[in-house]
């Protein structure tokens, strides 16, 4: 499928849209783990994210990135928990302003091998560790928001009716 760069007007200037998955799982003892991956070049800790793909909804794009970058499958939330801005540095050195919408993904299966396993590190972290490891302040804020909004089943409270 072809990438479709979508422009989002988020106030003063236009930003390119990206979609991310926030992979999570329930641990024994009822605590929640978050799966972080490293970026390919700078090795910063992030969540799987990528550009829009023609024919896919934002949530489907986020789930696709989680499979490609972290080797996980699961149930993607129908709505994002929020968004954060960041600057994507391209190989050419060009900087692109992006707005990343983040969709919780309840992980049901983790593959032994996946497309980007050899170029990324993946790490299951407690909420607290994920907040401290995440390289972007906006991502840290959304991980903390997810933790606060989780109910006793670990699903964001806004999705209780859909669960």
C-alpha positions as CSV (number, residue, x, y, z in Angstrom):
1,X,0.0,0.0,0.0
2,X,1.1,3.5,-0.7
3,X,1.7,6.1,2.1
4,X,-0.5,9.1,2.0
5,X,0.9,12.1,3.8
6,X,-2.0,13.9,5.3
7,X,-1.7,17.5,6.4
8,X,-3.4,18.5,9.7
9,X,-4.1,22.1,10.6
10,X,-3.3,22.2,14.4
11,X,-3.4,26.0,15.0
12,X,-0.9,28.3,13.4
13,X,0.9,26.0,11.0
14,X,0.1,22.8,9.1
15,X,1.5,19.5,10.4
16,X,1.9,16.1,8.7
17,X,-0.2,13.4,10.4
18,X,1.2,10.3,11.8
19,X,-0.5,7.5,13.7
20,X,0.9,5.6,16.7
21,X,-0.1,2.5,18.7
22,X,0.4,2.5,22.5
23,X,0.8,-1.3,23.0
24,X,-0.2,-2.4,26.5
25,X,-0.8,-5.7,28.4
26,X,-2.1,-6.7,31.8
27,X,0.5,-8.3,34.1
28,X,-0.4,-10.7,36.9
29,X,-1.2,-8.6,39.9
30,X,-3.3,-6.3,37.7
31,X,-0.6,-3.8,36.7
32,X,-0.2,-2.6,33.1
33,X,3.0,-2.8,31.0
34,X,3.7,-0.6,28.0
35,X,5.8,-1.7,25.0
36,X,8.3,0.8,23.8
37,X,10.6,0.5,20.7
38,X,13.7,2.3,19.8
39,X,14.0,4.5,16.7
40,X,16.1,3.1,14.0
41,X,18.9,5.7,13.8
42,X,19.1,7.5,17.2
43,X,17.9,4.7,19.4
44,X,15.5,6.9,21.4
45,X,12.5,5.1,23.1
46,X,9.2,5.7,21.3
47,X,5.9,3.9,20.5
48,X,5.4,2.3,17.0
49,X,4.2,5.1,14.7
50,X,4.1,5.9,11.0
51,X,2.5,7.7,8.1
52,X,-1.1,7.4,6.9
53,X,-1.6,4.5,4.4
54,X,-4.2,4.8,1.6
55,X,-7.2,2.6,2.3
56,X,-6.5,2.3,6.0
57,X,-8.2,4.1,8.9
58,X,-5.9,5.9,11.4
59,X,-6.4,3.0,13.9
60,X,-5.5,0.4,11.3
61,X,-2.4,2.4,10.4
62,X,-1.4,2.4,14.1
63,X,-2.0,-1.3,14.4
64,X,0.0,-2.0,11.2
65,X,3.0,0.0,12.7
66,X,2.8,-2.0,15.9
67,X,3.1,-5.2,13.9
68,X,6.0,-4.0,11.7
69,X,8.0,-2.2,14.4
70,X,7.2,-4.3,17.5
71,X,5.8,-7.6,16.3
72,X,2.6,-7.3,18.3
73,X,-1.1,-8.0,17.4
74,X,-4.1,-7.0,19.4
75,X,-7.2,-4.9,19.7
76,X,-6.9,-1.3,18.7
77,X,-9.0,1.3,20.4
78,X,-11.6,3.0,18.1
79,X,-10.4,6.5,19.1
80,X,-7.0,8.0,20.0
81,X,-6.3,8.9,23.6
82,X,-4.7,12.1,22.4
83,X,-2.0,13.5,20.2
84,X,1.4,15.1,20.5
85,X,3.6,17.3,18.2
86,X,7.1,16.4,17.2
87,X,9.7,17.1,14.6
88,X,10.6,14.2,12.3
89,X,14.2,14.4,11.1
90,X,14.4,12.8,7.6
91,X,17.6,11.1,6.3
92,X,18.1,14.2,4.1
93,X,18.4,16.3,7.2
94,X,15.1,18.0,6.5
95,X,12.8,18.5,9.6
96,X,9.1,17.9,9.2
97,X,6.5,19.1,11.8
98,X,4.2,16.2,12.7
99,X,1.2,15.6,14.8
100,X,1.0,12.0,16.1
101,X,-2.4,10.6,17.1
102,X,-2.0,7.7,19.6
103,X,-4.3,4.7,19.8
104,X,-4.1,2.2,22.7
105,X,-3.5,-1.3,21.5
106,X,-4.3,-4.2,23.9
107,X,-1.7,-6.8,22.9
108,X,-3.1,-10.3,22.5
109,X,-0.1,-11.9,20.7
110,X,3.6,-11.1,20.3
111,X,5.5,-12.6,17.4
112,X,9.0,-14.2,17.7
113,X,10.0,-12.5,14.4
114,X,8.7,-9.4,12.7
115,X,9.8,-7.1,9.9
116,X,11.9,-4.5,11.9
117,X,13.2,-6.8,14.7
118,X,16.8,-6.5,13.5
119,X,16.8,-2.7,13.5
120,X,14.8,-1.9,16.7
121,X,14.9,-2.9,20.3
122,X,11.6,-3.6,22.0
123,X,11.1,-3.4,25.8
124,X,8.0,-4.1,28.0
125,X,8.0,-1.5,30.8
126,X,6.0,-0.6,33.8
127,X,4.0,2.6,33.3
128,X,6.5,4.5,35.5
129,X,9.5,3.1,33.5
130,X,7.8,3.9,30.2
131,X,7.2,7.5,31.3
132,X,10.8,7.9,32.2
133,X,12.2,6.1,29.1
134,X,10.0,7.8,26.5
135,X,12.1,10.4,24.6
136,X,9.3,12.8,23.8
137,X,7.6,14.9,26.4
138,X,4.2,14.7,24.6
139,X,4.5,10.9,24.5
140,X,5.3,10.8,28.2
141,X,2.2,12.9,28.9
142,X,0.0,10.5,26.9
143,X,1.4,7.4,28.7
144,X,0.7,9.1,32.0
145,X,-2.8,10.0,30.8
146,X,-3.4,6.4,29.7
147,X,-2.4,5.2,33.2
148,X,-4.7,7.6,34.9
149,X,-7.7,6.7,32.7
150,X,-7.3,3.0,33.0
151,X,-10.0,1.3,35.0
152,X,-9.7,-2.0,36.8
153,X,-9.6,-4.0,33.6
154,X,-6.8,-1.8,32.2
155,X,-8.9,-0.5,29.3
156,X,-9.2,3.3,29.0
157,X,-12.3,4.4,30.8
158,X,-13.6,6.1,27.6
159,X,-13.8,2.6,26.0
160,X,-15.8,0.8,28.7
161,X,-19.0,0.7,26.7
162,X,-17.1,-0.6,23.6
163,X,-15.3,-3.3,25.5
